């Protein structure tokens, strides 16, 4: 994966997945205060490892991941159970350059430059579904050879989705979810994610 700078976290049980589906959680970018020392290839993996370390102190950034965990599990995930959950998924941050500030959006060019790495990760790990964190990231995903659609859930609400066909014919479905950082109703998204997974 020569285009990939920030390597994905690949859980030990990723191939078994959740409800039999291989799941990629797709975040947007990494903020690095000091890119020279912080923007290392193992950064994503180190973040998830720290998140699942029961002895690691709580930091504010972990709240985003905690909300996403609840959306996957449909309940509060105890510290002792975090590793089991994250071992069942793949987590990858799309933009392959560090971002200069915590509230700074990646540029259009940075999104575009990350397309090759994204497809290399898809080809290497063959997810069945991608849970895309946020509208901005979803809007900047590659649209060439994608099949944009909308999905309607049981309660009548809708969300955007894309389908990618990989080189071996495998289809990957990508669902736009609300970014888990704020304004995220994890109980709603638990039902929506289950519905999305089971439709494939």
Secondary structure, DSSP 8 states (H G I E B T S, - for coil): -TT-SS--EE-TTTTT-BTTB-EEEEE---B-TTHHHH--TTHHHHHHHHHT-TTS---TTHHHHHHHHHHHHTS---GGGHHHHHTTSEEEES--S-BSSTT----HHHHHHTHHHHHHHHHHH--SEEEEESHHHHHTS--TTB--EEEE-TTS-EEEEEEEE-TTS-EEEEEEE--TTSS--HHHHHHHHHHHHHH-
